Amino acid sequence: MKLKLFKNKFVRSAEEKSRLKTERTLLILSGVLLGISFPPFPFPFTILIFFALIPYFYVVEKRQTLGEKNRATYLTFFVFSVITLYWVGSWQKQADTFLMIAGGTLLFVNPLFFLIPSTLQYFVKKIFPQREVIFIFPFFWVTYEYLYMLTDLSFPWLTLGNGLAKFTAFIQIADIIGAVGLSIVIIYINIFLYKAFINYKNSRKKFAINLSTSLLIFILVLSYGLYKLSSFQITNNKIRVGLIQPNLDPWDKWNTKLDSLTNSYLSLSQKAAVNGAKLIIWPETALPVYLLDGSNGRTLDSIYSFIKRNDVYLLTGMPDFKFYFKGDKISSDAIKSKQGNYYSIYNGIILLSPDSWKIQHYGKMKLVPFGERVPFVDKFPFLGDLIKWGVGISGWNIGRDTINFELPYNIEENFSSKDSIHINGLVCYESIFPYFVDNFVKRGAEIIAIVTNDSWYGNSSGPYQHEDIAVLRAVENRRSVIRAANGGISCIIDPLGRIKEQSEMYTKTFLVGDVPLEFGETFFTKHSLIIPIISSVVSLWVFGFFILKKLKDKLKL
């Protein structure tokens, strides 16, 4: 009898099966709409992001238990993740096995983080069962997006606001609210449209109010953007920059002769210098050696010969290192050699000057989980020996300071506002963190530079998404963004988020352009954490209140 009851418990009627099938279709539809609203799909598809969550809300609002809500959430955002992040495993014949495993795992793990807002929404519904608590959901969403930027497992590629990068007029408000603020706008528009949809038959008044509110939000944000596009004055102070795109095979580069690689860079750089570039930028890990370790003197001499002959500065991604001597403060993650000495190695950027032997250094601070650093390896060192890339780049140390590079004021004749130019350098993945990039601007960066190598992932969605995310960094801080990528996409983005020059994928080429130098700080730059902090406080309050309610209910029993 017990066995029979156990079996019957899971038998569903034809009506229930039909309902579940319809709901799953709606959840998948939400995931698809979100996926195709993101780059590299062209602009008209971007508009879908304002409707994409309606099917999801329609299903999840009906679900009663936490398990039911979270299963629905996982399905939607698994579909979203597959469409947008399929490229992470590379899936090329040369691809490292570990990279493919990590990329495949990400597709299943990433949707789990979307359970944070759905779980908090379940909590608040239990606290206020009779209220319209869906209007608090955007704060829970921002809490998830912000928390996802903070840990060793951070991969906030799918911050919802990133999907609007091609909607230039709409994203201008990012100079106030940032990318996560755009996420709030997107979700509120979705919520009001969803409320309009469910009230269409029952209450035309509520339908009209909700539809009008969604349109009002959209029009206000768009109006601000159009005003900014027409009124923002881009400075006349500019520097002529040359971006070098060598289009090297990222898998073979580590085994290619150093002289051949160097000559390829110098040949393209000479063309950029002839076209008037005063600052040359090479991409991430341009040369696969520790250029400054004393064993590559001939290569270093040839580079210095070029920059002195052409009177140009060279900003380049480069593997870098630091030895610790007696009396130095040793970094907590420093490596100990067999001889007992300590050192650190960085995925770095260096600036070489034509009039000085002094070299400025920056070590990458945001490392790609598994790709460049094993998460939590500082707490569990044995993980570093278990997980390594075949190309040997999975063990970088974490850089320690958000420094800016400094160039003399007379690099351009029309530049006379300050005694020097300050430019920061971001290495690849770092550009997706809004609350990291703003620190460089607060310290005086007048240009945001990015060196990257997106060729690991082929001609997939990844490089195009990465370029579009950089557009938001430009708008948030009102700074020009310049990207030098190994195989593309290299580009120049103005402070309004407009791409002025860009290369094609998988071409050996160079770009030269005049890049505006902006000063001052936007509201976002000054107060970037307001929205994440408010959202986190609301979420923490809901979580704490729910736990207290549960404890109170148990004590009554």
Beta strands, then each sheet from edge to edge (+ up, - down):
strand 1: 238-245
strand 2: 279-282
strand 3: 313-323
strand 4: 335-336
strand 5: 342-353
strand 6: 356-363
strand 7: 404-408
strand 8: 420-427
strand 9: 447-452
strand 10: 480-485
strand 11: 491-493
strand 12: 499-502
strand 13: 509-516
sheet 1: 4+ 5- 3+ 2+ 1+ 13-
sheet 2: 4+ 5- 6+
sheet 3: 7+ 8- 9- 10- 11+ 12-
end
